Amino acid sequence: MTPDGPIRRPRLALANGKSHLDEVTRDLVGRLLAARRVGARARKAADRKAEVTVHRTVDEVKQALGERGPVWRDDGSPALDCSANRSDMTAVKKTSRRSTSSAGILAYRKGARGLEVLLVHPGGPFWRNKDDSAWSIPKGEIDANDAPENVARREFAEELGPSASIGPLKALGEVRQRGGKRVIAFAGEGHFDPAALTSNTFDIEWPPRSGRRQSFPEVDRAEWFDIELARTKMLSAQVEFLDRLVAISIESAVK
């Protein structure tokens, strides 16, 4: 485990003893982008059935890309063979570099307790008994050609479901989590009922080495917190985003 979630094993697609990682990755990324375009049209048309289908497709493709799925050290699978040829290892490094940055949204609203923020709790057995310093802003990995704001909006919709809405965004800058991941955040006034949470799912072998696979939601809870309680709930590196949001709110109030 890392502060940002499970460490996942990069997948090498092999055929006839040769690596075809680049070709397979291009195909998967193409499927992912196509699914997201369909998802955008489905959300615009309020086509719930199409959205469910898109969520399933995105989940399957992300698992194939190694962004979701079995946890490296807990699923009984062998580690990568360090004796693999140089081209294979170079491909793995390129894949790893894609996952060093993510973008997300710190949604806020003005509630009875003052300024409140929306956080999500990661699903799955590894986070089941963790609460304080476990919650996060909804976020996702940045692909090479994606603009961070586009990624943040897309992941906000994918992790929370079609009922989540967000207004214009303001940049909150970036932080680095203890695992080294760079997180870029945006703030926006949001509207979301946590009871309407509809998250993607992922499958893992659980319990480890049991031979049984179980499905878990990527996000199992979403909740609005006041600023002080959010400081306790958030991953420690992300708490700085709260300070930046408060500073922006004070500046706006003065104007």
C-alpha positions in Angstrom: 0.0 0.0 0.0 1.0 3.6 -0.5 -0.7 6.8 0.8 -2.4 7.1 -2.6 -3.7 3.5 -2.7 -2.6 0.0 -3.7 0.5 -0.6 -5.7 -0.6 -2.3 -8.9 1.5 -4.5 -11.1 2.1 -3.3 -14.6 0.8 -5.8 -17.2 3.0 -7.0 -20.1 1.1 -8.4 -23.1 3.2 -11.2 -24.6 2.7 -13.1 -27.8 5.2 -15.6 -29.2 7.7 -14.6 -26.6 7.8 -11.0 -27.8 6.5 -7.9 -26.1 3.6 -6.2 -27.8 3.0 -3.7 -25.0 3.0 -0.6 -27.2 0.5 -2.0 -29.7 -1.8 -3.3 -27.1 -1.6 -0.1 -25.0 -2.5 2.0 -28.1 -5.5 -0.2 -28.7 -6.7 0.0 -25.1 -6.2 3.8 -24.9 -8.2 4.2 -28.1 -11.0 2.1 -26.6 -10.8 4.2 -23.4 -11.0 7.5 -25.2 -13.9 6.3 -27.4 -15.8 5.1 -24.3 -15.3 8.5 -22.7 -16.7 10.3 -25.7 -19.7 8.1 -25.7 -20.0 8.7 -22.0 -20.0 12.5 -22.5 -22.8 12.2 -25.0 -24.8 9.9 -22.7 -24.5 12.3 -19.8 -25.6 15.2 -22.0 -28.6 13.1 -23.2 -29.3 11.9 -19.6 -29.1 8.3 -21.0 -28.6 6.3 -17.8 -28.5 2.9 -19.5 -25.7 4.1 -21.8 -23.8 5.6 -18.9 -23.8 2.3 -17.0 -22.5 0.5 -20.1 -19.8 3.1 -20.5 -18.8 2.8 -16.8 -18.4 -0.9 -17.3 -16.2 -0.5 -20.4 -14.0 2.1 -18.8 -13.5 -0.2 -15.8 -12.5 -3.1 -18.0 -10.1 -1.1 -20.0 -8.5 0.6 -17.0 -8.0 -2.9 -15.4 -6.3 -4.0 -18.6 -4.0 -1.0 -18.6 -3.1 -1.8 -15.0 -4.7 1.4 -13.5 -7.1 -0.8 -11.5 -7.2 -4.4 -10.5 -5.2 -6.9 -8.4 -2.8 -5.5 -5.9 0.8 -6.5 -6.7 1.8 -7.7 -3.2 -1.4 -9.2 -2.1 -2.8 -11.2 -5.0 -0.3 -14.1 -5.0 1.0 -13.1 -8.4 4.8 -13.1 -9.1 6.7 -9.9 -9.3 8.0 -8.7 -12.7 10.9 -10.7 -14.0 13.9 -8.3 -13.7 15.7 -10.4 -16.3 13.2 -9.4 -19.0 14.8 -7.9 -22.1 15.6 -4.2 -22.2 12.7 -3.3 -24.5 10.2 -4.9 -22.1 11.6 -3.0 -19.1 11.7 0.3 -21.1 8.1 -0.2 -21.9 7.2 -0.8 -18.3 9.1 2.4 -17.3 7.1 4.4 -19.9 3.9 2.9 -18.5 4.9 3.8 -15.0 5.7 7.4 -15.9 2.1 7.8 -17.0 0.9 7.2 -13.5 3.0 9.7 -11.6 0.5 12.6 -11.9 -3.2 12.8 -11.2 -5.8 15.6 -11.2 -9.0 16.0 -9.2 -11.6 18.4 -7.9 -12.1 19.7 -4.4 -15.9 20.4 -4.5 -17.2 22.9 -2.0 -20.6 24.3 -0.8 -21.8 26.7 1.7 -23.8 24.7 4.3 -25.2 25.1 7.8 -21.7 24.5 9.2 -20.1 27.1 6.9 -17.8 26.0 4.1 -18.0 22.3 3.4 -16.0 20.1 1.1 -16.8 16.8 -0.7 -14.4 13.9 -0.1 -14.5 10.2 -1.1 -13.3 7.1 0.7 -11.5 4.4 -1.4 -13.3 1.1 -1.6 -12.0 -2.4 -1.2 -10.8 -4.4 1.8 -7.4 -2.6 2.2 -9.2 0.6 3.2 -12.2 -0.9 5.0 -11.0 -0.2 8.5 -9.2 3.1 7.7 -11.0 6.4 8.2 -8.8 9.2 9.5 -6.2 10.3 6.9 -7.8 8.0 4.3 -10.2 10.2 2.4 -9.3 12.0 -0.8 -10.6 14.4 -3.4 -12.1 12.5 -6.4 -9.2 12.3 -8.8 -7.6 10.2 -11.6 -4.4 9.7 -13.5 -3.4 12.1 -16.2 -2.7 10.6 -19.6 0.1 12.0 -21.7 -2.1 14.2 -23.9 -4.8 15.2 -21.4 -5.3 18.6 -19.9 -5.4 18.3 -16.1 -8.7 20.2 -15.8 -10.3 17.8 -18.3 -9.0 14.8 -16.4 -10.3 16.3 -13.1 -13.8 16.8 -14.5 -13.9 13.4 -16.1 -12.8 11.6 -13.0 -15.2 13.6 -10.8 -18.1 12.2 -13.0 -16.7 8.7 -13.2 -16.1 8.3 -9.4 -19.3 9.9 -8.2 -21.8 9.1 -10.9 -24.0 11.1 -13.3 -25.8 13.1 -10.5 -22.7 15.0 -9.5 -22.4 18.5 -10.9 -19.6 21.0 -10.6 -19.4 24.7 -11.5 -16.5 26.8 -12.9 -13.1 25.6 -11.6 -10.3 27.5 -9.9 -6.8 26.1 -9.8 -5.5 25.1 -6.4 -2.0 24.2 -7.6 -0.4 20.9 -6.8 1.1 18.8 -4.0 3.2 15.7 -3.8 2.0 12.7 -1.8 4.4 10.6 0.3 4.4 7.9 -2.4 5.8 10.5 -4.9 2.6 11.1 -6.9 2.0 14.6 -8.0 -1.6 15.7 -7.5 -3.1 18.7 -9.3 -6.3 20.1 -7.8 -9.1 22.4 -8.8 -11.9 23.9 -6.7 -15.5 24.4 -7.7 -18.9 24.8 -6.2 -20.5 21.4 -6.4 -23.9 19.8 -6.0 -24.1 16.2 -5.0 -26.1 13.9 -2.7 -23.8 11.3 -1.2 -26.7 8.8 -1.2 -26.7 8.9 -5.0 -23.1 7.7 -5.2 -22.6 5.4 -8.3 -18.9 4.4 -8.5 -17.0 2.2 -10.9 -15.9 -1.2 -9.5 -12.7 -3.3 -9.6 -12.1 -7.1 -9.1 -9.4 -8.6 -7.0 -8.6 -12.0 -5.6 -9.9 -11.9 -2.0 -8.9 -13.2 0.4 -5.3 -13.3 -1.0 -4.4 -16.6 -2.6 -7.9 -17.9 -2.1 -8.6 -18.4 -5.8 -11.8 -16.4 -5.3 -12.4 -13.0 -7.0 -14.6 -10.3 -5.5 -15.9 -7.0 -6.9 -15.5 -3.8 -4.9 -16.5 -0.2 -5.6 -13.6 2.1 -6.4 -15.2 4.6 -4.0 -17.4 3.2 -1.3 -18.4 6.5 0.4 -18.7 10.2 -0.3 -19.5 12.8 2.3 -19.5 16.5 2.9 -17.2 17.7 5.7 -16.7 21.0 7.4 -13.1 22.3 7.0 -11.8 21.3 10.4 -13.2 17.7 10.2 -11.9 17.4 6.6 -8.4 18.1 7.9 -8.6 15.0 10.0 -10.2 12.8 7.3 -8.0 13.7 4.3 -4.7 12.2 3.2 -2.1 14.3 4.9 -0.5 15.7 1.7 -3.9 16.9 0.4 -4.8 18.9 3.5 -2.9 21.8 1.9 -5.6 22.1 -0.7 -8.0 23.0 2.2 -5.8 25.9 3.2 -5.7 27.2 -0.4 -9.5 26.9 -0.7 -10.0 28.8 2.5 -7.6 31.5 1.3 -9.5 31.8 -2.0 -12.8 32.0 -0.1 -11.5 34.8 2.1 -10.2 36.7 -0.9 -13.5 36.4 -2.7 -15.4 37.6 0.4 -13.2 40.7 0.7 -13.8 41.6 -2.9 
